[in-house]
């Protein structure tokens, strides 16, 4: 007789473990199947350990520029790359243990092994020793996440051509690195390595770095990166990587013709693909479209009793999206009233390079293409007392409003610690707050966040501090 549950979750990343906890809170007997470490890629190899690396890089930058703050540091300061990596791994391990605690606290069974879906709301789990055990549930939630996309022209060998997992566990800092792709993963690692002394080159196929961002944000980041010595080639494509020598010879097609680069390591950061192979989708008849599992607004697949959330579905491949989807999915399963579908146009995006980037809603270009007449305001941090005092005057806040009704269409930030500011705009948009109401909301001084009000004043022609 198979072990029976109300809910079994396949995968324990920020979608999977959140789904399991919410299900348990709602009185459902729950289990999680995990083939590696609790917390998934986010806690173990993504969101959390990368932020630890970035913090080490930022601390080193502060030390290098301590004289700007009136602090004298005697002797040579240099990063201990091995210690930086060790600290990052320690932070990740601590967070994974935290998820273990949450599983026990919420009385969730953790089943370690590789899961494969079967018809009839069943799942086989193959343990490390090869033993296969069948489990059964009324509801099975697929939360298998994603992995680094591998380009056909750039096979990843894990030594000279690497992906993000290897980039955060290298034993030695390379003298030179070429990064393919300038999304969040690419620009974050570019900053980490460049700040510690690696010569970094970024290759981006599209016209701008961080191409999903507002064009003004992309231009500002490119300007700041060039200041710290990062070379950037946009509208460019890596056609071949020769790893036969000591390092890598990289062939790149650019608008100015083909160029070659000799580097120690190539980091492939060209996006994420869903982990949907060999998990039993074909056997159960679950529909897939363009590499993603097809669901409705409540994450139900076409097969009764099977659901999918997170990076293996259509939404943005972000940890907080997976968590939000998890809660909606489980609350609908549990029969809670008034479960509201997720508004994917109000999802904040954050990139934790230096300067940081945070955004939500329409870009200016997208808003104009959607037919809106706009009020757009910008406020530079060079005019912010808090930013100047902190020694971080780079960047700006940009806000976009509908000129007719004052609807808060979007916001785009670049600067120090701006990822901690974007939630104000997310909440304001959720509450249908208008530009006029932002003008009347008193913001504390001096803070970085008052730049949101300052930028709104600029949009409405009422700028005080510009």
C-alpha positions as CSV (number, residue, x, y, z in Angstrom):
1,X,0.0,0.0,0.0
2,X,1.5,3.4,-1.0
3,X,2.1,6.0,1.6
4,X,-0.8,8.5,1.3
5,X,-0.9,12.3,1.7
6,X,-3.2,15.1,1.0
7,X,-0.4,17.0,-0.8
8,X,3.0,15.9,-2.1
9,X,5.3,18.6,-3.4
10,X,8.0,17.7,-5.9
11,X,10.9,20.1,-5.1
12,X,11.8,22.1,-2.0
13,X,12.9,25.5,-3.4
14,X,11.1,28.8,-2.6
15,X,8.0,27.5,-4.4
16,X,8.1,24.0,-3.0
17,X,8.8,24.5,0.6
18,X,6.4,27.5,0.9
19,X,3.7,25.3,-0.7
20,X,4.3,22.6,1.8
21,X,4.3,24.9,4.8
22,X,1.1,26.6,3.7
23,X,-0.6,23.3,3.0
24,X,0.4,22.1,6.5
25,X,-0.9,25.3,8.1
26,X,-4.3,24.6,6.4
27,X,-4.5,21.1,7.9
28,X,-3.4,19.1,4.9
29,X,-1.1,16.1,5.5
30,X,2.0,17.1,3.4
31,X,5.3,15.7,2.2
32,X,8.1,17.2,0.2
33,X,10.3,15.2,-2.3
34,X,13.8,16.6,-2.7
35,X,16.7,15.1,-4.6
36,X,19.5,17.4,-3.2
37,X,19.2,20.0,-0.5
38,X,16.2,21.6,1.2
39,X,15.7,25.2,-0.1
40,X,16.5,24.3,-3.7
41,X,18.7,26.3,-6.0
42,X,17.7,29.7,-4.4
43,X,18.9,28.9,-0.9
44,X,21.8,26.7,-1.8
45,X,23.2,28.0,-5.2
46,X,21.3,31.1,-6.1
47,X,19.6,34.0,-4.3
48,X,21.3,33.6,-0.9
49,X,24.9,32.6,-1.5
50,X,25.3,35.1,-4.3
51,X,24.2,37.9,-1.9
52,X,26.9,36.8,0.5
53,X,29.5,37.0,-2.3
54,X,28.2,40.5,-3.3
55,X,28.4,41.7,0.3
56,X,32.0,40.6,0.5
57,X,32.7,42.5,-2.7
58,X,31.0,45.6,-1.4
59,X,32.9,45.4,1.9
60,X,36.2,45.2,0.0
61,X,35.1,48.2,-2.1
62,X,34.5,50.2,1.1
63,X,37.9,49.3,2.4
64,X,39.6,50.4,-0.8
65,X,37.8,53.7,-0.6
66,X,37.9,54.2,3.2
67,X,39.9,57.4,2.8
68,X,36.8,59.0,1.2
69,X,35.1,58.5,4.5
70,X,38.0,59.9,6.6
71,X,39.2,56.5,7.6
72,X,42.8,55.4,7.2
73,X,43.5,51.7,6.7
74,X,47.2,50.9,7.0
75,X,48.8,48.1,5.0
76,X,47.6,46.3,1.9
77,X,44.1,45.1,1.7
78,X,43.2,42.2,-0.5
79,X,40.5,39.7,-0.7
80,X,41.0,36.1,0.5
81,X,39.0,34.5,-2.3
82,X,38.9,31.1,-0.6
83,X,37.5,32.7,2.6
84,X,34.9,34.7,0.6
85,X,33.7,31.5,-1.0
86,X,33.7,29.6,2.4
87,X,31.6,32.4,4.0
88,X,29.1,32.2,1.1
89,X,28.7,28.5,1.4
90,X,28.3,28.8,5.2
91,X,25.5,31.3,4.8
92,X,23.7,28.9,2.3
93,X,24.1,25.9,4.6
94,X,22.7,27.9,7.5
95,X,19.6,28.9,5.5
96,X,19.1,25.3,4.3
97,X,19.1,24.1,7.9
98,X,16.5,26.8,8.6
99,X,14.2,25.1,6.1
100,X,14.9,21.8,7.8
101,X,13.7,23.3,11.0
102,X,10.5,24.7,9.3
103,X,9.7,21.2,7.9
104,X,9.9,19.7,11.4
105,X,8.0,22.6,13.0
106,X,5.2,22.2,10.5
107,X,5.2,18.4,10.7
108,X,6.0,17.9,7.0
109,X,7.6,14.7,5.9
110,X,10.7,15.1,3.8
111,X,11.4,12.3,1.4
112,X,14.9,12.5,-0.1
113,X,15.3,11.1,-3.6
114,X,14.5,11.7,-7.3
115,X,10.7,11.8,-7.9
116,X,8.9,10.7,-11.0
117,X,5.2,11.3,-11.5
118,X,2.8,8.5,-12.3
119,X,-0.8,8.4,-13.4
120,X,-3.4,8.2,-10.6
121,X,-1.9,10.9,-8.4
122,X,1.1,8.8,-7.6
123,X,4.8,9.5,-7.5
124,X,7.8,7.1,-7.4
125,X,10.8,8.2,-5.4
126,X,14.2,6.7,-6.1
127,X,16.5,6.9,-3.1
128,X,20.3,7.3,-3.2
129,X,20.7,3.5,-2.8
130,X,18.4,2.8,-5.8
131,X,15.4,1.8,-3.8
132,X,12.1,2.9,-5.3
133,X,9.1,3.8,-3.1
134,X,5.6,4.7,-4.3
135,X,3.7,7.5,-2.7
136,X,0.1,8.7,-3.3
137,X,-1.6,12.0,-2.7
138,X,-4.9,13.8,-3.5
139,X,-2.9,16.7,-4.9
140,X,0.7,16.7,-6.4
141,X,2.4,20.0,-6.9
142,X,5.3,20.2,-9.3
143,X,8.0,22.7,-8.2
144,X,11.1,21.4,-9.9
145,X,12.6,24.8,-10.7
146,X,15.1,25.6,-13.4
147,X,18.8,25.4,-14.3
148,X,21.3,27.4,-16.3
149,X,20.5,27.5,-20.1
150,X,23.3,25.9,-22.1
151,X,24.0,27.6,-25.5
152,X,24.6,25.2,-28.4
153,X,27.8,27.1,-29.4
154,X,29.1,27.2,-25.8
155,X,29.1,23.8,-24.1
156,X,29.6,24.0,-20.4
157,X,32.5,21.8,-19.2
158,X,32.5,22.9,-15.5
159,X,36.2,23.8,-15.6
160,X,36.8,26.5,-18.2
161,X,33.3,27.2,-19.3
162,X,31.1,27.3,-16.2
163,X,27.6,28.2,-15.0
164,X,26.5,30.0,-11.8
165,X,27.0,27.1,-9.4
166,X,30.6,26.7,-10.3
167,X,31.1,30.5,-10.3
168,X,30.3,30.6,-6.6
169,X,32.6,27.7,-5.7
170,X,35.8,28.3,-7.7
171,X,38.9,27.4,-5.6
172,X,40.9,30.2,-7.2
173,X,39.9,33.7,-8.5
174,X,40.6,33.8,-12.2
175,X,42.6,36.8,-13.6
176,X,40.2,37.2,-16.5
177,X,36.6,36.2,-17.1
178,X,34.2,36.6,-20.0
179,X,30.5,36.6,-19.1
180,X,27.9,35.6,-21.7
181,X,24.6,37.4,-20.9
182,X,23.9,40.5,-18.9
183,X,20.7,39.5,-17.0
184,X,20.7,39.5,-13.2
185,X,23.1,36.5,-12.9
186,X,25.6,37.8,-15.4
187,X,25.9,41.4,-14.0
188,X,26.0,40.2,-10.4
189,X,28.9,37.9,-11.0
190,X,30.6,40.4,-13.2
191,X,30.6,42.9,-10.3
192,X,31.7,40.3,-7.7
193,X,34.7,39.2,-9.7
194,X,35.6,42.6,-11.1
195,X,35.6,44.2,-7.6
196,X,38.1,41.5,-6.5
197,X,40.5,42.1,-9.3
198,X,39.4,39.9,-12.2
199,X,39.3,41.5,-15.6
200,X,35.7,41.1,-16.7
201,X,34.2,41.3,-20.2
202,X,30.4,41.1,-20.7
203,X,28.9,39.9,-24.0
204,X,25.2,40.7,-24.6
205,X,23.2,39.7,-27.6
206,X,20.6,42.4,-27.2
207,X,21.1,46.2,-27.6
208,X,21.3,46.9,-23.8
209,X,22.7,45.3,-20.7
210,X,20.0,44.1,-18.2
211,X,17.7,44.1,-21.3
212,X,14.4,43.6,-19.4
213,X,14.9,46.9,-17.6
214,X,14.0,50.4,-18.6
215,X,16.5,51.8,-21.1
216,X,17.6,54.6,-18.8
217,X,18.5,52.0,-16.2
218,X,20.5,49.9,-18.7
219,X,22.5,53.0,-19.8
220,X,23.3,54.0,-16.2
221,X,24.5,50.5,-15.3
222,X,26.7,50.3,-18.4
223,X,28.2,53.7,-17.4
224,X,28.9,52.6,-13.9
225,X,30.4,49.3,-14.9
226,X,32.7,50.9,-17.5
227,X,33.9,53.2,-14.7
228,X,35.2,50.1,-12.7
229,X,36.9,48.6,-15.7
230,X,34.3,46.1,-17.0
231,X,34.2,45.9,-20.8
232,X,30.8,45.6,-22.4
233,X,29.8,44.5,-25.9
234,X,26.2,44.7,-26.8
235,X,24.5,43.4,-30.0
236,X,27.2,40.8,-29.9
237,X,27.2,37.0,-30.0
238,X,29.7,34.3,-28.8
239,X,30.1,32.0,-31.8
240,X,32.7,29.6,-30.4
241,X,34.9,28.9,-27.4
242,X,38.2,27.1,-27.9
243,X,39.3,25.5,-24.6
244,X,42.2,23.5,-26.0
245,X,44.9,25.8,-24.6
246,X,45.6,26.9,-21.0
247,X,42.6,29.2,-21.0
248,X,39.8,30.0,-23.4
249,X,39.9,31.7,-26.7
250,X,36.5,33.2,-27.3
251,X,35.2,34.2,-30.7
252,X,32.6,37.0,-30.7
253,X,30.6,38.5,-33.5
254,X,30.2,42.2,-32.8
255,X,28.7,45.2,-34.8
256,X,32.3,46.1,-35.6
257,X,33.3,42.6,-36.9
258,X,34.6,39.4,-35.2
259,X,36.8,39.8,-32.1
260,X,38.7,37.2,-30.1
261,X,39.3,37.3,-26.4
262,X,41.8,35.3,-24.4
263,X,40.4,34.7,-20.9
264,X,40.9,32.2,-18.0
265,X,37.2,31.4,-17.6
266,X,33.9,31.8,-19.5
267,X,30.7,32.2,-17.4
268,X,27.6,31.2,-19.3
269,X,24.8,33.3,-17.9
270,X,22.3,33.1,-20.8
271,X,19.2,32.5,-18.8
272,X,17.3,29.6,-17.2
273,X,15.4,26.6,-18.5
274,X,12.8,24.6,-16.7
275,X,13.6,21.2,-15.0
276,X,10.8,19.2,-16.6
277,X,12.7,16.3,-18.2
278,X,12.3,12.8,-16.8
279,X,9.8,13.7,-14.1
280,X,6.9,11.7,-15.6
281,X,5.0,14.5,-17.5
282,X,4.6,12.3,-20.6
283,X,3.3,9.3,-18.6
284,X,0.8,11.4,-16.7
285,X,-0.3,13.4,-19.8
286,X,0.5,16.9,-18.4
287,X,0.7,19.5,-21.1
288,X,3.9,21.4,-21.9
289,X,4.3,24.4,-24.2
290,X,7.7,25.9,-25.2
291,X,9.5,24.2,-22.3
292,X,7.1,25.2,-19.6
293,X,4.3,23.3,-17.9
294,X,0.9,24.7,-18.9
295,X,-1.4,25.8,-16.0
296,X,-4.4,27.9,-15.4
297,X,-4.5,31.0,-13.0
298,X,-4.5,28.7,-10.0
299,X,-1.7,26.5,-11.3
300,X,-3.8,23.5,-12.1
301,X,-2.5,21.5,-15.1
302,X,-4.8,19.8,-17.6
303,X,-4.7,16.6,-15.5
304,X,-6.8,16.6,-12.4
305,X,-4.8,16.5,-9.2
306,X,-1.5,17.8,-10.7
307,X,-0.3,21.3,-10.3
308,X,2.8,23.3,-11.2
309,X,4.4,26.4,-9.8
310,X,7.7,28.4,-10.0
311,X,10.4,28.3,-12.7
312,X,8.8,25.3,-14.5
313,X,5.8,27.4,-15.4
314,X,5.1,30.6,-17.5
315,X,5.8,33.3,-14.8
316,X,9.0,35.2,-14.2
317,X,11.8,32.9,-12.9
318,X,12.0,34.6,-9.5
319,X,12.0,33.2,-6.0
320,X,9.3,35.5,-4.8
321,X,7.1,34.7,-7.8
322,X,7.4,30.9,-7.0
323,X,6.4,31.6,-3.3
324,X,3.4,33.7,-4.3
325,X,2.3,31.1,-6.8
326,X,2.7,28.4,-4.1
327,X,0.4,30.1,-1.7
328,X,-2.3,30.8,-4.3
329,X,-2.1,27.2,-5.5
330,X,-2.4,25.7,-2.0
331,X,-5.2,28.0,-0.8
332,X,-7.2,27.1,-3.9
333,X,-6.6,23.4,-3.2
334,X,-7.8,23.9,0.4
335,X,-11.0,25.6,-0.8
336,X,-10.3,29.0,0.8
337,X,-12.8,31.7,-0.5
338,X,-11.8,34.7,-2.6
339,X,-8.4,33.3,-3.7
340,X,-7.0,36.0,-6.1
341,X,-4.9,35.2,-9.2
342,X,-1.4,36.7,-9.3
343,X,-0.9,40.0,-11.1
344,X,2.3,39.4,-13.1
345,X,2.5,43.1,-14.0
346,X,3.1,44.0,-10.4
347,X,6.0,41.7,-9.7
348,X,9.2,43.5,-8.5
349,X,12.4,42.6,-10.1
350,X,15.7,43.1,-8.2
351,X,19.3,42.9,-9.4
352,X,21.9,43.0,-6.6
353,X,24.9,44.3,-8.4
354,X,26.5,47.6,-7.4
355,X,24.7,49.9,-8.0
356,X,21.5,47.8,-7.3
357,X,18.6,47.8,-9.7
358,X,14.9,47.5,-8.7
359,X,11.8,47.9,-10.9
360,X,8.1,47.1,-11.2
361,X,5.4,47.6,-13.7
362,X,5.7,49.2,-17.1
363,X,8.9,50.6,-18.6
364,X,8.5,54.0,-20.2
365,X,8.7,52.4,-23.7
366,X,6.2,49.7,-22.9
367,X,3.8,52.2,-21.4
368,X,3.9,54.4,-24.5
369,X,3.4,51.4,-26.7
370,X,0.4,50.4,-24.6
371,X,-1.2,53.8,-25.5
372,X,-0.8,55.7,-22.3
373,X,-0.1,59.4,-22.1
374,X,2.6,59.7,-19.5
375,X,3.9,61.8,-16.7
376,X,7.5,60.7,-16.1
377,X,9.8,62.0,-13.3
378,X,13.4,61.3,-12.4
379,X,15.3,62.2,-9.3
380,X,19.1,61.7,-9.2
381,X,20.7,60.4,-6.0
382,X,23.4,63.1,-6.5
383,X,20.7,65.4,-5.2
384,X,19.9,63.2,-2.2
385,X,21.4,64.2,1.1
386,X,21.3,60.6,2.4
387,X,23.0,59.2,-0.7
388,X,25.7,61.9,-0.6
389,X,26.3,61.3,3.1
390,X,26.6,57.6,2.4
391,X,29.1,58.2,-0.4
392,X,26.8,56.6,-3.0
393,X,25.4,59.4,-5.2
394,X,25.2,57.2,-8.3
395,X,21.9,56.4,-9.9
396,X,18.4,57.7,-9.8
397,X,14.7,57.0,-9.2
398,X,12.3,57.1,-12.2
399,X,8.6,57.0,-11.9
400,X,5.9,56.7,-14.6
401,X,2.3,57.7,-14.2
402,X,-0.8,57.8,-16.5
403,X,-1.3,61.5,-17.2
404,X,-5.1,61.1,-17.4
405,X,-5.9,59.2,-14.1
406,X,-2.7,59.3,-12.2
407,X,-2.3,55.5,-12.2
408,X,1.1,54.4,-11.0
409,X,2.3,52.6,-14.1
410,X,5.9,51.7,-13.2
411,X,9.0,52.6,-11.3
412,X,12.7,52.0,-12.0
413,X,15.5,52.5,-9.5
414,X,19.2,52.2,-9.8
415,X,21.5,53.0,-6.8
416,X,22.6,52.0,-3.4
417,X,20.2,49.7,-1.5
418,X,17.3,50.4,-3.9
419,X,16.1,46.8,-3.7
420,X,14.8,47.7,-0.2
421,X,12.8,50.6,-1.6
422,X,10.7,48.9,-4.4
423,X,8.1,47.3,-2.1
424,X,6.6,50.8,-1.5
425,X,5.7,51.0,-5.2
426,X,4.4,47.4,-5.3
427,X,2.1,48.1,-2.4
428,X,1.1,51.5,-3.9
429,X,0.2,49.9,-7.2
430,X,-1.7,47.1,-5.5
431,X,-3.8,49.7,-3.6
432,X,-4.3,51.7,-6.8
433,X,-2.5,54.7,-5.4
434,X,-2.3,57.7,-7.7
435,X,0.6,60.1,-8.2
436,X,-1.3,62.8,-6.4
437,X,-1.5,60.5,-3.3
438,X,2.2,59.8,-3.4
439,X,2.8,63.6,-3.4
440,X,0.8,63.9,-0.2
441,X,2.4,60.9,1.5
442,X,5.1,62.3,3.9
443,X,8.4,60.5,3.4
444,X,11.1,60.6,6.1
445,X,14.2,62.8,5.6
446,X,17.0,62.1,5.1
447,X,16.4,58.7,3.4
448,X,17.0,57.1,0.0
449,X,13.2,56.4,-0.2
450,X,12.2,60.0,-0.2
451,X,13.6,60.0,-3.8
452,X,10.3,58.3,-4.8
453,X,8.4,61.4,-3.7
454,X,11.0,63.7,-5.2
455,X,10.7,61.9,-8.6
456,X,6.9,62.1,-8.3
457,X,7.1,65.8,-7.7
458,X,9.3,66.1,-10.9
459,X,6.7,64.1,-12.9
460,X,4.0,66.6,-11.8
461,X,6.1,69.7,-12.3
462,X,6.4,70.4,-8.6
463,X,10.0,69.5,-8.0
464,X,11.4,71.1,-4.8
465,X,14.9,69.7,-4.7
466,X,15.9,69.9,-8.3
